[in-house]
Amino acid sequence: MVPIKAGTFTMGSPRTEKRRGRDEGPQRKVQVDAFWIGKHEVVWEQYEQWAYSLEKRRREGDAGAREKLADAITRPTPAYTDMTFGMGREGYPAICMTQLAAKTYCKWLSAKTGEYYRLPTEAEWEYACRAGSTTAYGFGDDVKKLGEYAWYRKNSKGRYHKAGEKKPNSWGLYDMHGNVAEWCLDQHHDDAYKRLTDGVKNPLFPATELYPRVARGGGWKQGERDLRSAARMGSDEQWKMQDPQIPQSIWYHTDAMYVGFRLVRPLKEPSAEEKKKFE
C-alpha cells in the first residue's frame, strides 16, 4: 500500500473542463486525513481468498483462530458463471462484485490481519487520483496521453488487463484511470457538492439506498469522459439484472464487468463508533 499524506485539495471539476458532468460541481475545498491506499486494484488472487479458498481450508481443518474469526464473516458461494468471462484471472483485477461484496471483503481482511481496511470515500479517492494535480487527469489535460496511463475503450480491445501495466500517477498509484472503475463508500447524489461547504473535512455521504452508489475512475469499456479525475458514476439496477447466485445467496455479484475496488487503511484507526459510518 502507498502512504498518502493529509492535505487539502479542490474536489470536483471547473465549469470550463471539457466533458464535465453536471454532478461534478460546484468545486469545493476539501480536507482529507492521512491514509494508506492500495497501489493496485484488488486482484482475483486476493479476492478469491475470501470468496472461495478459505472454505476449502476450513473444511480441511487448516485454520487458525484469527482465520476462523474471518471465516465467520459471510461470503458468497461460488458463482455459476465464470466471473472473469474468459478475460483472465491471475494478476487481473477482481470484477463484478457489488459494493456490499467489496465492503465485506474489507471486513474479512480486517479480521484476518488485525488491521482496519475499508473502501475509500469519494474524497479520498479523488485526492489520491489527482495526486496534487488540478487538471482533468492526474497527468494533465492532454487526452492524447491517456493511453499511457489507462486501459479504456480506445485501447483495451474489449477486455480488462493485468493490474499495473500502465504508468502510475505521481504518487505511485496504478490504474486510477481506467481498467476497472472502483467502488467508493458514498451514495451518489447529483447535488452532493452543493451540500458541502468549502473547508469540509473528510466528507462522506453514507449509502442508505441501494442505488445509486459511487464508482470512480472509469473502466476498460468506457471513454475519455468517464476516466477524468472528477468523473462520477452511480450504480443502477441494470447492474443486477442477472445474479449468478440466485437463489442460493444474497446478491454479491453484478453484471458490471468493468467495476472492481481498491483498499484503504486510515493512518489512525477509527473507534468502534466511528467505524459504523463506514459500514
PyMOL commands that set and color helices and strands:
alter all, ss='L'
color gray80, all
select helices_A, chain A and resi 44-59+65-71+99-113+122-130+143-149+192-195+224-227+237-240+272-278
alter helices_A, ss='H'
color red, helices_A
select strands_A, chain A and resi 2-4+7-11+28-32+35-37+181-187+200-201+213-216+232-234+259-260+264-266
alter strands_A, ss='S'
color yellow, strands_A
deselect
rebuild
show_as cartoon
